[in-house]
Amino acid sequence: MTTRCALCGGGTVAPDGHCWDRGQAPPAFRSHVEITTGGAAGVSDRGLRRGVNADAMAPAGDGARTIGVVCDGMSMSPRSDGAARIAADTGASILAARLRAGAPPETALADAAIRAGRAVAALAEPAHAAPAWR
């Protein structure tokens, strides 16, 4: 069984992972991310300097609104891609829940940011070893 190149669609992928025709390796996991949900969409691409896309986004809704939370992962920090995903998911979830409960947008946003920060900090012991700590 041969594997076709995801970049050119026609080339055969060699055992080293590179396309025989183009000579390039396929894109890394999460190098290009597209998300769509209920009237909102987001696209994130890996930058030019790093091999990992450390950014994350999470769309959510509270019924009347569409919410988008974007977290810029700090690629030089350990496990920043995971930290950004947890922060985005937690932030969107809390923000939607607080808005559904009738909280003013400013209060809901502050609560979501605090909870997202706590979720990232909880990933490691001691606190100074947490992902994306600076």
LUMNU-110764 format. One record per residue: residue number from 1; residue in three letters; z, y, x of N, C-alpha, C in turn. Coordinates in steps of 0.02 Angstrom, whole numbers, plus 50000, padded with zeros to 5 digits. Each point is the difference from the previous one (the first is absolute). Layout:
  drenro  fiti     nZ     nY     nX    caZ    caY    caX     cZ     cY     cX
     NUM   ALA      Z      Y      X      Z      Y      X      Z      Y      X
...
//
This chain:
  drenro  fiti     nZ     nY     nX    caZ    caY    caX     cZ     cY     cX
       1   MET  50000  49941  50042  50000  50059  49958  50000  50062  50044
       2   THR  49956  50048  49985  49997  50062  50039  50032  50056  49959
       3   THR  50029  50048  50035  50030  50058  49968  49955  50060  50012
       4   ARG  49985  50036  49946  49958  50059  50005  50041  50062  50016
       5   CYS  49971  50044  50038  50033  50062  50021  50011  50046  49940
       6   ALA  50061  50027  49993  50016  50046  49946  49970  50069  50012
       7   LEU  49983  50016  50062  49972  50066  50015  49926  50004  49983
       8   CYS  49961  49951  50023  49928  50004  49989  49975  49953  49946
       9   GLY  50041  49952  49980  49982  49955  49946  49954  49943  50019
      10   GLY  49967  50004  50057  49951  49950  50018  50017  49962  50064
      11   GLY  50038  50030  50043  50016  49968  50064  50050  49944  49993
      12   THR  49999  49956  50048  50047  49944  50002  50059  50021  50044
      13   VAL  50060  49984  49976  50060  50015  50038  50012  49944  50051
      14   ALA  50005  50020  50063  50011  49953  50055  50074  49978  50002
      15   PRO  50016  49947  50037  50069  49977  50005  50049  50053  50024
      16   ASP  49977  50050  50037  50046  50053  50024  50010  50055  49947
      17   GLY  49969  49993  49941  50009  50048  49946  49950  50056  49999
      18   HIS  49954  50003  50048  49951  50053  50003  49934  49977  49968
      19   CYS  49962  50047  49973  49936  49986  49970  49948  49987  50055
      20   TRP  49962  49946  49992  49948  49985  50050  49947  50054  50001
      21   ASP  49984  50029  49943  49947  50050  49996  50023  50070  50022
      22   ARG  50057  50021  49977  50024  50068  50014  50046  50004  50061
      23   GLY  50033  49945  50016  50045  50000  50057  50069  50030  49986
      24   GLN  50013  50017  49938  50064  50031  49981  50044  49950  49964
      25   ALA  50065  50012  50006  50049  49960  49963  50004  50027  49929
      26   PRO  50017  49959  49950  50007  50025  49932  50059  50048  49996
      27   PRO  50002  50041  49948  50055  50048  49994  50067  49964  49994
      28   ALA  50051  50032  50026  50068  49972  49996  50025  50004  49928
      29   PHE  50049  49959  49983  50031  50001  49934  50024  50070  49984
      30   ARG  49985  50022  49940  50019  50066  49976  49966  50057  50038
      31   SER  49945  49988  50036  49967  50055  50034  49967  50046  49949
      32   HIS  49982  49973  49942  49973  50040  49945  50033  49976  49937
      33   VAL  50033  50045  49964  50036  49982  49939  49975  50044  49943
      34   GLU  49984  49969  49944  49981  50036  49939  50044  49977  49943
      35   ILE  50028  50048  49963  50043  49984  49943  49976  50041  49940
      36   THR  49993  49967  49943  49984  50036  49938  50048  49976  49946
      37   THR  50019  50047  49957  50043  49984  49944  49996  50056  49949
      38   GLY  49996  49983  49938  50002  50047  49943  49979  50071  50014
      39   GLY  49941  50012  50022  49975  50068  50010  50014  50029  50069
      40   ALA  50031  49964  50044  50014  50025  50067  49971  49952  50052
      41   ALA  49982  50027  50056  49973  49958  50054  50023  50028  50067
      42   GLY  50004  49957  50050  50018  50021  50067  49964  49958  50051
      43   VAL  49983  50031  50057  49967  49966  50055  50036  50018  50064
      44   SER  50011  49952  50042  50032  50012  50065  49964  49959  50053
      45   ASP  49985  50032  50056  49966  49967  50055  50042  50005  50063
      46   ARG  49993  49949  50042  50032  50000  50066  49973  50058  50040
      47   GLY  50042  50032  50040  49979  50055  50042  49961  49976  50060
      48   LEU  49979  50047  50041  49959  49985  50058  50040  49973  50060
      49   ARG  50064  50016  50004  50039  49984  50059  50040  49936  49996
      50   ARG  50016  49977  49940  50044  49942  49993  49963  49942  49967
      51   GLY  50021  49940  50013  49969  49942  49970  50027  49981  49932
      52   VAL  50050  50037  49976  50033  49984  49937  49999  50062  49955
      53   ASN  49988  49989  49936  50006  50054  49952  50072  50001  49977
      54   ALA  50039  50048  50024  50071  50002  49984  50015  50042  49938
      55   ASP  49949  50026  49967  50010  50040  49941  50004  49956  49938
      56   ALA  50032  50026  49947  50006  49962  49938  49996  50047  49941
      57   MET  49980  49973  49944  49998  50038  49938  50018  49954  49942
      58   ALA  50030  50030  49949  50020  49961  49942  49990  50042  49937
      59   PRO  49954  49980  49958  49992  50035  49936  50049  49970  49948
      60   ALA  50020  50040  49954  50044  49977  49946  49990  50047  49940
      61   GLY  50029  49983  49945  49997  50042  49941  50066  50001  49964
      62   ASP  50013  50054  49966  50061  50004  49960  49983  50004  49926
      63   GLY  49938  49985  49983  49978  50004  49931  49952  50059  49991
      64   ALA  50026  50060  50008  49960  50060  49990  49966  50024  50064
      65   ARG  50024  49978  50057  49974  50025  50064  49977  49942  50045
      66   THR  49956  50018  50045  49982  49954  50053  50032  50026  50064
      67   ILE  50033  49957  50036  50038  50019  50060  49968  49967  50060
      68   GLY  49994  50038  50053  49976  49972  50063  50048  50018  50056
      69   VAL  50025  49951  50035  50044  50012  50058  49963  49977  50062
      70   VAL  49997  50044  50049  49965  49985  50063  50050  50008  50057
      71   CYS  50003  49950  50044  50045  50002  50058  49959  49993  50063
      72   ASP  50007  50048  50044  49964  50000  50064  50042  49961  50049
      73   GLY  49978  49939  50017  50037  49959  50047  49998  50029  50070
      74   MET  50056  49998  50034  50004  50025  50069  49982  49943  50046
      75   SER  49937  49996  50020  49973  49941  50033  50033  49983  50067
      76   MET  50034  50046  50030  50034  49986  50064  50069  49969  49990
      77   SER  50023  49998  49938  50066  49971  49985  49993  49926  49984
      78   PRO  50052  49961  50014  49995  49928  49985  49994  49987  49925
      79   ARG  49955  49957  49980  49990  49978  49931  49989  50058  49952
      80   SER  49966  50052  50022  49991  50058  49958  49956  49986  49939
      81   ASP  49954  49951  50006  49958  49984  49942  50041  49971  49944
      82   GLY  50047  49955  50016  50044  49972  49949  50047  50052  49971
      83   ALA  50024  50045  50042  50045  50053  49977  49964  50046  49951
      84   ALA  49938  50017  50016  49962  50044  49957  49986  49967  49932
      85   ARG  49984  49935  50001  49987  49965  49937  50063  49996  49957
      86   ILE  50057  49985  50030  50063  49997  49962  50018  50069  49973
      87   ALA  49991  50051  50040  50016  50068  49978  49955  50021  49942
      88   ALA  49935  49986  50005  49954  50019  49946  50015  49962  49936
      89   ASP  50010  49935  50005  50015  49959  49940  50066  50021  49968
      90   THR  50051  50009  50040  50066  50020  49974  49996  50070  49969
      91   GLY  49968  50046  50036  49995  50068  49975  49963  50004  49934
      92   ALA  49944  49965  49994  49961  50001  49938  50040  49969  49942
      93   SER  50033  49945  50014  50038  49965  49949  50058  50043  49974
      94   ILE  50038  50030  50045  50057  50041  49980  49976  50063  49965
      95   LEU  49947  50032  50026  49974  50061  49970  49978  49987  49928
      96   ALA  49962  49947  49989  49978  49983  49932  50059  49986  49954
      97   ALA  50048  49962  50024  50059  49983  49958  50040  50062  49982
      98   ARG  50011  50044  50048  50040  50060  49987  49964  50048  49952
      99   LEU  49933  50006  50007  49962  50042  49954  50001  49971  49930
     100   ARG  49993  49934  49994  50004  49967  49934  50068  50012  49967
     101   ALA  50052  50004  50042  50067  50010  49974  50013  50074  49982
     102   GLY  49952  50043  50012  50007  50070  49981  50026  50046  50054
     103   ALA  50005  49978  50061  50024  50043  50055  49948  50055  50013
     104   PRO  50023  50059  50019  49952  50052  50020  49961  49976  50061
     105   PRO  49936  50018  50005  49958  49977  50056  50031  50012  50069
     106   GLU  50032  50058  50010  50030  50015  50065  50056  49951  50017
     107   THR  50041  49984  49950  50056  49954  50010  49973  49929  50011
     108   ALA  49951  49980  49960  49970  49933  50007  49970  49992  50069
     109   LEU  49965  50051  50024  49968  49996  50066  50053  49996  50056
     110   ALA  50053  50039  49994  50053  49997  50051  50033  49931  50000
     111   ASP  50015  49973  49941  50030  49934  49995  49954  49947  50031
     112   ALA  49935  50004  49986  49952  49952  50026  49997  50003  50076
     113   ALA  50000  50060  50028  49997  50008  50073  50062  49972  50033
     114   ILE  50058  50013  49971  50063  49974  50028  50001  49924  49998
     115   ARG  49981  49970  49944  50000  49927  49993  49949  49968  50046
     116   ALA  49942  50031  50009  49949  49974  50045  50026  50001  50072
     117   GLY  50033  50054  50019  50029  50004  50067  50053  49947  50012
     118   ARG  50041  49988  49950  50051  49948  50006  49969  49930  50006
     119   ALA  49945  49989  49963  49967  49935  50003  49972  49986  50070
     120   VAL  49973  50051  50031  49973  49992  50068  50058  49991  50049
     121   ALA  50052  50039  49994  50057  49995  50046  50034  49932  49995
     122   ALA  49997  49969  49941  50033  49935  49990  49963  49942  50034
     123   LEU  49941  50013  50027  49960  49947  50031  50028  49975  50066
     124   ALA  50044  50038  50031  50023  49980  50066  50074  50016  50010
     125   GLU  50030  49963  50045  50068  50013  50023  49997  50008  50075
     126   PRO  50030  50045  50031  50033  50059  49974  49950  50051  49973
     127   ALA  50025  50052  49968  49956  50049  49967  49950  50030  50048
     128   HIS  50018  50011  50064  49953  50031  50047  49943  49953  50020
     129   ALA  50003  49938  49980  49946  49952  50014  49954  49992  49940
     130   ALA  50011  50038  49947  49959  49994  49940  49928  50019  50015
     131   PRO  49952  49970  49963  49931  50020  50009  49990  50074  49987
     132   ALA  49958  50030  50037  49982  50071  49993  50058  50047  50014
     133   TRP  50052  49977  50034  50056  50044  50017  49978  50047  50055
     134   ARG  50012  50064  49992  49985  50050  50052  50055  50050  50002
//
